[in-house]
């Protein structure tokens, strides 16, 4: 028989639970922590004292209470001092942020991404942005790690990008390249952009409090982050969520993966722009121009948007039937398409989805907007701290 957890293990678990709560929910009184975590006041007091001594939280009186008597101390994350670096490697841009404990974006940079940029070429650019940020970081700050959101199939064990059809990456070691460039003695975690965006929206965004969520992310391609039973669904090797390669039009357009009629080929950037007669155009602004043209009565743009909206609803209906989510969130260019063609999406969803799966599902756009991938990448880095707060310094 396995022995029960030791007192030290229980203490570390409780420290992690308390810090996670403050990280996600922000400033919280000791009284609220006592109720939420189910621990007594003396235990909460001892835990917050330990975390404060480690420089992870601070305690102080609330600004206003409105109640008589001695107010309960408020525990706050040390956002300005404890931070992680976050990267979002997208089709046409590179974004970098310094994110404080509690999900606060403290600093950010954005760079254009040249076509054909490899991991070895991207790493110095990203590291250069970090070096700029570090000039303004307090001397006593604690960096707990770095997280990377990237478009592509990411191997869970080591962060290798096995395949990025829309970026041309094949077996690109972006995590290892960044470790070599940064010179920081902290881990660099890598995740698929849709997966980490789902992670962020589940922690502190539109899906907070929902245990079963699908986050659809679009740019040139389409991917999904899936939360099932409150946990990220990543699959055996980390490659789950490649919903963009679900075939929705047999014998349809040729996809970069080698198949035909993939969802992302039909409703992603290239497919939609081509259907609207703008095959030479590229980028999100070009897509927004198509949606604007459809609003102004352009017949070809309207037809393209209606067809893409119908296929978006078709794919969502299949995902709803398979995963039975409480919420589907449309991020990236999927947000733009959903807002432009909500009627077609809902119509197709209502006609295909099983009533039992459909009755509780909500369709939403991201609360965190374009910051979801950056905040999700930061969450990858914060996980190590939250698992064992006193082991990171």
N, C-alpha and C positions, 0 to 999 in steps of 0.2 A: 504493500500500500504506500502511496505517495504521502509524505508528510505534509501537513498543512503549511500555509505561508508563514514565514518567520515574522517577528515584530518589525524587523527592518524592511522586509518586502511590503508589509501592510503600510508602513509609514511612507515608503516611496510611491506606492499606488495612490495613497491619499494626497500626497503632495502633487502628483501629476493630475489628479482629478480636480483639485482646487485651482491649480494654475491653468488648466484647460478651460475651466469655467470662466475665469477672469479674462483669459485670452479671447474667448469667443464672445462673451457677453459684456465685457468692459467692467468698469468700476462697480463693485458689489459689496454690500455691507457684510460684516461678520455675521450678523443675525440672518441675513438671507442665505449665506453660505451654509450656516448651521442647518437651516431647513432644507435647502436643496440637496446637500450632500449627505444628509442623515447622520451627521457627526455632532458630538456635544461641543459646547462652547469652549471648553478648555482645550480640546483637541484642535479645533479651528484656530484658536489663538496660538498654539504651539506651531502649527503648520505655517501660518502666515508669518510668524516670527522667523522661522527657518528660511522661507522664501525671500523675506525682506533682507535678511542677513546675506543671502546670496546675490542680492542686487536685482532680483527678478520682479519684485513688486514693491510698492510703497503703501503705507497706511496713513490715514489722516481722518480728521473729522469731516462729516458731510457738510456741504455748503449750507443747506437748509434742511430742516427736519419737519417743522410744523408740529412737533410733539413735545410734550413736557418730559423732563428727565434726561438722563445722560444718553446721548446718541451713540449708536453702534458705530465703531470705526469702519471706514470704507477702504477696501483693498483695491488698488489700481495697478494695472500692468505698467512696468517701466518701459514704455514704448520708445522713448528717445534713446535709451541706453542699450536695450536688448533688441537685436535686429537680425534679419536674414537678407541675403541678396536674392533677387528674383529676375529671371530672364524669360522672355517670350520670343521665340524664334519663329517668325511668321513668313509668309510667302514673299512679301515685298518690304518688310521692315524688321528691325531688331529692337526690342525694348528691354530696358534694364531698370530695376527699381531697388531701393533700399526700403524694406518693410519692417516696421517695428512690431514688437510683441503687442497683440491686440488687433493686428491687421491694419495698421496705420501706414500709409505710404509716406515716407519721410523725404524721399528724393527720387527723381526719375530722369532717364535719358531715352531718346529715340534716335535711331540711325536708319538710313536707307539700307536695304539689303540688295547688293548687286546680283544680277542673275548668275546662277552657277556657283554661288559661294559655297565652299566646302566647310566642314567642321573645323579643319585646321586653319582655314582662313577667317572663320567667324570668331573663333576663340580670342584672338588678339584684340579684335574690335570690341567685344563684350568686356574683356578684361580692362581695356583702356577706359571704358565708361565707369567701371567700378573704381579704378584708381582715382578718377576725378572725384567721385563721391566720397571716397575715403578721406579726402583732404578736409572735409567738414565734419567728420565723425569725432565725437568726444574721445579723449584719450582713454577713459575708463569704460568705453563701450564693449559689449560682448557680442561677437558675431557667432551665431549658432550654426551657420551653414548656408548653403545656396541651393536653390531649386531652379530647374529649367523646364519650361513648357515648349514643346516642339511639335510641329505637324509631322506625323509619321508613326510608324509602329516601333515602340520602344521596348527593348528587352528589359524586363523587370530586374533581373539580377545585377546588371552592370550599367544600365542606361545607354546601351548601344542602340542607335537608331538603325534598325534592320532595313526598313524601307520607308521612304518618303516619296511616293509617286509624284506629288505636286511640286516637290522641291528638287528632285533628282538625287536625293541622298540614298545610298545603299551602304549598309554597315559602317556608318559614320560614328566614331567614338567621341561624341560631343562632351560627355561628362569628363572623360579622361583628359581631353584637350583643355578644358577649362581649369581643371585641377592643376595642370602643368603651368598654365598661364597666370593664374591668380596668385599663387604662392601663399595661400591661406591654409592653415592647418585645420580645415573643416571639410566635411563631406559635401559633395555636389550630387544632388538627387535629380533624376531626369524623368519626366512623365509626358504622356501624350497631352496635347493642349486641351482637347475636349474633356479628358479624364480629370485634369487638374482644375479646370474651370468648374466642372461639376462638384468637385471637392470644396471649392470656395463657396459656391452658391448654396451648398448643403450646410456648410459651417456657419455662414453669416449673411446669406443672401436670400433670394426668393424662395429657396427650398428649405430654409431653416425650419426644423420641426417635422419635416417629411422624411420618412424612412425609405421610400421607393421613388426614385427620380430618374428621368432620362434627360440629359443635357445635350442638345444637338448643336454642334459648332460647324459653321461653314466659312470657307474662303474659296479657294479654287476647288477644294474637295469638301467632303462632309464626313464628320466623325461624331461619335457619341461617348459621353461619360455616363456610366450607369451606377447608380446607388441602389443596392438591393438589401433590404433588411437593415438599413442604416450603415452599410459598409460598401466601400468601393468594389465593384466587380471588375477585376482586371484580367481574369483568365489564367491558364496554366503558365504561360510564358510572359504575360503582361500585354497580350495583343488583342484583347477583347475590345468591342466598341467600334470595329471597322464597318459600321453600317453603310458607309458610302459605297461599299462594294457589294451591297445587296442588289441583285438584278431586278429592276422594275420594268424594263422594256426589252424583252427578248429580241435579239438581233438589232438592238438600238445602236447608239453611237459607240465608237471604239473608245475604251477607257485606257488610261496610262498603265493600269495593272495588267492589261492584255485581254481582258474580257470585253463584253459588249453590253450596253444598256445598264451599266451600274448607276445607282441612284445619284452619286455625285457627278457623273458624266451628263446626266439629264437635267439636274436642277442646280448644279454648281455654277461657278462664274462663267466658264467657257460655254457650257451648254445653253445657259440662259441668254448670254450675249449673242451667240450664234443664231438662236431662234428669233431674236429680236432684230436680226439683220445688222449686227454690230460685231462681227466676228473678230475684227482687228483691234477692238478696244480691250482694255485690261484694267483690273482693279475695282475696288469697291465704289469709287466715284462713278465709274462707267455703269455699274449695276444700278446705283441710285438714279442715274440719268434715265435708265430704262423704266424704272418705276415711276419717275416723274412724267415721262412721256406717256405712259399708260394712263396716268391720272388726267393728262391733258387731251386724251382721246386718240392717240396714235394707235391705229388698228393693229399693226404688227406687234407693237410692244404689248398691247392688251392681250393678244392671243398668246404670246410667249409667257407672260406673267400668269395667265389663267392656267395654262398647261403645267407650268412649274409648280404652281400652288396645288393643283390637283395631284401631281405626283408626290409633292411633299406630304399631303394628307394621306396618300396611299401608303407611303413608307411608315409614317407615324402610326397609322392604324395597325400595321403588322407588328410594330414594336409594342404597341399597347396590348395587343392580344398575347404577345409572348411574355412580356415582363410585368404586366398589370401595374403600371406606376400610378402614384398619386398625382404626379405632376410631370409635364413635359416642358422644358425650357428651350427657347430658340435663341441661340447666341451667334455672334459674328454675322455673316451675311444671311444666315438662316433667320435671324431676327428681322432683317430688312424684307426678306421674301415673305415671311409670315405676316408682317404688318401690311404688306401690299396685297396679299392674296388670302387673307384670313377666311373669307367666305368660302373659297374653294377648299381650303384646308379642312375646315370644320364640316363641310358638306361631305367630302370624301371620307373623313374619319367617321362621321355618323353612319355612313352607308356600309362600312366594312367592319368596324370594330364590334366585338361582341358586347351586348348590352351590359353584362356583368362587369366587364373590364372598363367599359366606357363611363359608367354611371358616376364614378368619383374622380375621374381624371380632370386636371386643370391644365390649361395651356397658358404659359407665361413667357415674358421676356426677362432677361437677367436684371436683377437689382443692381449688381455690381458693374454692369455694362462691359466695356472693353477692358476694365481692370481685372475681370474674373481670372484670365489666365495668369497674370502676374501674381495676384493674391493666392491663387491655387498653387503656383510654383513655390511661393514663400511657405505655404502650409506644409509642403513636402519637407522643407528644411526644419520647420518648427516641430515636426513630429518627434524627432529624437529628443529634443528638450522636454516636450510634454510627457514623454514616456518615462523619463527619469530626470527631473529638474536639477538635482544636485550633482549629476554626473557630467554636466556640460558647463564649461566656464572658459 
